């Protein structure tokens, strides 16, 4: 069954944990934030409410305060720990400073964070992570400490996602373009997948651009109708009784329709463009995982190589009955273990990725389906509203035409 | 000033829409249209009920009654002729003599055709409003060529086939039309210079009328003038101009226009042969200075405002030579032309919001166009995405996704097409605003014809007063200082001759002025009626168009809604 990710979703079913049927649940909601701090230090603090009956949680309902960088911390932790899994992308950091506290942006971000955390909570593997539990339960001080730890260890800004993605991009291109040593997976299926993911990103980026342009067009048309309405009203003031009235009605109607376009623009932004943006980020997350896979593959190959060499060397030593045999054997065994471990890790990633791809495709079909549904619904409603509005004007215009002759 | 053209009204980008089909035109009513110097009592038609409410109505603002017709010019004050009541009466009557029906039938299929919804019967039921299926859209139906403006002499005017004459640097255009009387088709070839000549002649001959503005002369160099774009632009402009001329109830039947449309030979030759002398304006000079004072080329004489000013100069000089140092006599009391002032102001008041509305309409059309394009791009992009998913299917769910993505893409492309059509229609309807904006210039010209004619009359009257005063002094001063000798007698005789001539000139100027006033009145009346009809038609057509297409677009999206309803949040 496809999992349905919704804002305040009820049960979540997992295909991988047969024991968590309808009895156990984990629901998370990100609520409207409050502003904390002042000046440059100011930030938004989001209440996160967790409702669960899972035993490893402190209680049935837990509320904590989290800020954006905490969500990023979680993502980074999950990315480190769960290689092979497509970690849901965190909503972008806004580039424009002054936009940061606008109501529209805050609402969009809240929604984005909500979707994000719920995807983690409904992912069969990720939802079991300790880091998630930490995130959902620990108090602010603990989070702060953990956040700074993260920064310290990895020596990078916690919320510099753009840079991370850039690194991933270049790494992946290096791998794909074969800039690095040709220690690369070249199975035809994986090649196909890689190509698919790359091209998909391009298509989706284009789709998102078009969607954004559509939002803009709606705003522009709204403005245009407003201006037109005003101008028509002014012109009507020159005319007499009934014709003047017709002008005035038309102008007013035009102005009122402009609001509908404004509303639709907002709807498109939230429910059509945002999901497309998410889709792009999802694909980028896959690319990040591909880098991990490539690294794991490289490691496996290198260790495998080295182990073989060590084995040959050991055999040589054994043949000449050297006294270095013992040492060499220990080294060999150690390397062999590491090599097997690396191979295991790599194979796990491969297996997980396969499962994740299935999940990804299913999820995206649902998500995109919803987004398209909203888009079509919005457009249909707009069309109907426009038709109704203009039609209501017709009797008045009739009246004016008849009497003015 | 007279021969300014529409493009001098700065409507940005307007020219680029010229090629997109003809705009809604004024259809004159089914009446004969002749100029009338009306003082006769014409039968009253149905009163214009709303005219009194109309702030913009151009009925005469004055209000008293007066009886005296034109009489002896010396005692008569020329500017108190037509009484306001008489004026009102004249305005009450329909435009033209001998007809009674001033009402335009709304069920007139002709009128319906203008609003592009030919089958919509009025008024239709509003309880069960028609959907777009009921309202049969034939958006391409509106075409000036199909309409029969029954009062035009020439129908279906088409300007085409620009050709460059061998060895010449100019283009000629083929002008085809159908004569109303016998349905015969005429074809003539004209060059742009002929159009200018026609315009000049018309503006001289039809002062006081709202003479349609001719197309621009070009301000580009000869290289550009050879380009296809330029020639095409000009062709379109000429066609529009000729159509407007044809539809004017008076000008469309003028000798000048007929000559232009029918004569196979060279137009300029025909003009000098068959039409009256060099314009009618210099008639006054002719009286004063003789026939051969003709002001050179027709282009010069066509400038009425300039002509007016020249005359003023002339008369000032004349006055100087006649009036001695004893001072100028104050001109006799002349009444200001209130009607003119009021109308001038009204036109100015109208022009501002009209220009604004025209601009906003243009902007709206452009924005709608952008929406159409972006919608189309979006649709194409989704279809590409769908194809991509289909070609790279690794999971079944991709097929499902590809299907509805394609569906949405198709819907978007369809919607985009409808938006484009809607916009094309909107553009046509709203073009009425642009048309009327162009008309404003003609109105200004007509009003300034009037004010310069008035000025001429006033000047002549005041000069006449001075002359009389001077003559009186000459005669009374005969006994005394100067002995009655031949020189003085001769001088008195000369003076009397001058007075007679000036008197004649004044009479001519006066009747000119009266004629122009009448023309003004008729035109304003026509303007009122046609403007109301055109504007209400425009509003209706615009709204009906919006309704129809919005419904079409909504139904396109309904299907997509259904296709994706399985993903709806509510499920």
Boltz contact constraints between the chains, C-beta under 6 A:
constraints:
  - contact:
      token1: [A, 196]
      token2: [B, 392]
      max_distance: 6.0
  - contact:
      token1: [A, 203]
      token2: [B, 385]
      max_distance: 6.0
  - contact:
      token1: [A, 203]
      token2: [B, 388]
      max_distance: 6.0
  - contact:
      token1: [A, 206]
      token2: [B, 381]
      max_distance: 6.0
  - contact:
      token1: [A, 207]
      token2: [B, 381]
      max_distance: 6.0
  - contact:
      token1: [A, 210]
      token2: [B, 377]
      max_distance: 6.0
  - contact:
      token1: [A, 210]
      token2: [B, 378]
      max_distance: 6.0
  - contact:
      token1: [A, 210]
      token2: [B, 381]
      max_distance: 6.0
  - contact:
      token1: [A, 213]
      token2: [B, 374]
      max_distance: 6.0
  - contact:
      token1: [A, 214]
      token2: [B, 374]
      max_distance: 6.0
  - contact:
      token1: [A, 214]
      token2: [B, 378]
      max_distance: 6.0
  - contact:
      token1: [A, 217]
      token2: [B, 370]
      max_distance: 6.0
  - contact:
      token1: [A, 217]
      token2: [B, 371]
      max_distance: 6.0
  - contact:
      token1: [A, 217]
      token2: [B, 374]
      max_distance: 6.0
  - contact:
      token1: [A, 220]
      token2: [B, 367]
      max_distance: 6.0
  - contact:
      token1: [A, 221]
      token2: [B, 367]
      max_distance: 6.0
  - contact:
      token1: [A, 221]
      token2: [B, 371]
      max_distance: 6.0
  - contact:
      token1: [A, 224]
      token2: [B, 363]
      max_distance: 6.0
  - contact:
      token1: [A, 224]
      token2: [B, 364]
      max_distance: 6.0
  - contact:
      token1: [A, 224]
      token2: [B, 367]
      max_distance: 6.0
  - contact:
      token1: [A, 227]
      token2: [B, 360]
      max_distance: 6.0
  - contact:
      token1: [A, 228]
      token2: [B, 360]
      max_distance: 6.0
  - contact:
      token1: [A, 228]
      token2: [B, 364]
      max_distance: 6.0
  - contact:
      token1: [A, 231]
      token2: [B, 356]
      max_distance: 6.0
  - contact:
      token1: [A, 231]
      token2: [B, 357]
      max_distance: 6.0
  - contact:
      token1: [A, 231]
      token2: [B, 360]
      max_distance: 6.0
  - contact:
      token1: [A, 232]
      token2: [B, 357]
      max_distance: 6.0
  - contact:
      token1: [A, 234]
      token2: [B, 353]
      max_distance: 6.0
  - contact:
      token1: [A, 235]
      token2: [B, 353]
      max_distance: 6.0
  - contact:
      token1: [A, 235]
      token2: [B, 354]
      max_distance: 6.0
  - contact:
      token1: [A, 235]
      token2: [B, 357]
      max_distance: 6.0
  - contact:
      token1: [A, 238]
      token2: [B, 56]
      max_distance: 6.0
  - contact:
      token1: [A, 238]
      token2: [B, 350]
      max_distance: 6.0
  - contact:
      token1: [A, 239]
      token2: [B, 56]
      max_distance: 6.0
  - contact:
      token1: [A, 240]
      token2: [B, 50]
      max_distance: 6.0
  - contact:
      token1: [A, 240]
      token2: [B, 53]
      max_distance: 6.0
  - contact:
      token1: [A, 240]
      token2: [B, 54]
      max_distance: 6.0
  - contact:
      token1: [A, 241]
      token2: [B, 50]
      max_distance: 6.0
  - contact:
      token1: [A, 241]
      token2: [B, 53]
      max_distance: 6.0
  - contact:
      token1: [A, 243]
      token2: [B, 532]
      max_distance: 6.0
  - contact:
      token1: [A, 243]
      token2: [B, 536]
      max_distance: 6.0
  - contact:
      token1: [A, 246]
      token2: [B, 539]
      max_distance: 6.0
  - contact:
      token1: [A, 250]
      token2: [B, 539]
      max_distance: 6.0
  - contact:
      token1: [A, 361]
      token2: [B, 395]
      max_distance: 6.0
  - contact:
      token1: [A, 361]
      token2: [B, 397]
      max_distance: 6.0
  - contact:
      token1: [A, 361]
      token2: [B, 398]
      max_distance: 6.0
  - contact:
      token1: [A, 362]
      token2: [B, 397]
      max_distance: 6.0
  - contact:
      token1: [A, 365]
      token2: [B, 397]
      max_distance: 6.0
  - contact:
      token1: [A, 365]
      token2: [B, 400]
      max_distance: 6.0
  - contact:
      token1: [A, 365]
      token2: [B, 401]
      max_distance: 6.0
  - contact:
      token1: [A, 366]
      token2: [B, 567]
      max_distance: 6.0
  - contact:
      token1: [A, 369]
      token2: [B, 564]
      max_distance: 6.0
  - contact:
      token1: [A, 369]
      token2: [B, 567]
      max_distance: 6.0
  - contact:
      token1: [A, 370]
      token2: [B, 567]
      max_distance: 6.0
  - contact:
      token1: [A, 372]
      token2: [B, 408]
      max_distance: 6.0
  - contact:
      token1: [A, 372]
      token2: [B, 564]
      max_distance: 6.0
  - contact:
      token1: [A, 373]
      token2: [B, 564]
      max_distance: 6.0
  - contact:
      token1: [A, 373]
      token2: [B, 567]
      max_distance: 6.0
  - contact:
      token1: [A, 373]
      token2: [B, 568]
      max_distance: 6.0
  - contact:
      token1: [A, 376]
      token2: [B, 557]
      max_distance: 6.0
  - contact:
      token1: [A, 376]
      token2: [B, 560]
      max_distance: 6.0
  - contact:
      token1: [A, 376]
      token2: [B, 561]
      max_distance: 6.0
  - contact:
      token1: [A, 377]
      token2: [B, 561]
      max_distance: 6.0
  - contact:
      token1: [A, 379]
      token2: [B, 557]
      max_distance: 6.0
  - contact:
      token1: [A, 380]
      token2: [B, 554]
      max_distance: 6.0
  - contact:
      token1: [A, 380]
      token2: [B, 557]
      max_distance: 6.0
  - contact:
      token1: [A, 380]
      token2: [B, 558]
      max_distance: 6.0
  - contact:
      token1: [A, 380]
      token2: [B, 561]
      max_distance: 6.0
  - contact:
      token1: [A, 383]
      token2: [B, 550]
      max_distance: 6.0
  - contact:
      token1: [A, 383]
      token2: [B, 553]
      max_distance: 6.0
  - contact:
      token1: [A, 383]
      token2: [B, 554]
      max_distance: 6.0
  - contact:
      token1: [A, 384]
      token2: [B, 554]
      max_distance: 6.0
  - contact:
      token1: [A, 386]
      token2: [B, 550]
      max_distance: 6.0
  - contact:
      token1: [A, 387]
      token2: [B, 547]
      max_distance: 6.0
  - contact:
      token1: [A, 387]
      token2: [B, 550]
      max_distance: 6.0
  - contact:
      token1: [A, 387]
      token2: [B, 551]
      max_distance: 6.0
  - contact:
      token1: [A, 390]
      token2: [B, 543]
      max_distance: 6.0
  - contact:
      token1: [A, 390]
      token2: [B, 546]
      max_distance: 6.0
  - contact:
      token1: [A, 390]
      token2: [B, 547]
      max_distance: 6.0
  - contact:
      token1: [A, 391]
      token2: [B, 129]
      max_distance: 6.0
  - contact:
      token1: [A, 391]
      token2: [B, 547]
      max_distance: 6.0
  - contact:
      token1: [A, 393]
      token2: [B, 543]
      max_distance: 6.0
  - contact:
      token1: [A, 395]
      token2: [B, 126]
      max_distance: 6.0
  - contact:
      token1: [A, 397]
      token2: [B, 539]
      max_distance: 6.0
  - contact:
      token1: [A, 397]
      token2: [B, 540]
      max_distance: 6.0
  - contact:
      token1: [A, 398]
      token2: [B, 123]
      max_distance: 6.0
  - contact:
      token1: [A, 400]
      token2: [B, 536]
      max_distance: 6.0
  - contact:
      token1: [A, 401]
      token2: [B, 536]
      max_distance: 6.0
  - contact:
      token1: [A, 404]
      token2: [B, 50]
      max_distance: 6.0
  - contact:
      token1: [A, 404]
      token2: [B, 532]
      max_distance: 6.0
  - contact:
      token1: [A, 405]
      token2: [B, 103]
      max_distance: 6.0
  - contact:
      token1: [A, 405]
      token2: [B, 104]
      max_distance: 6.0
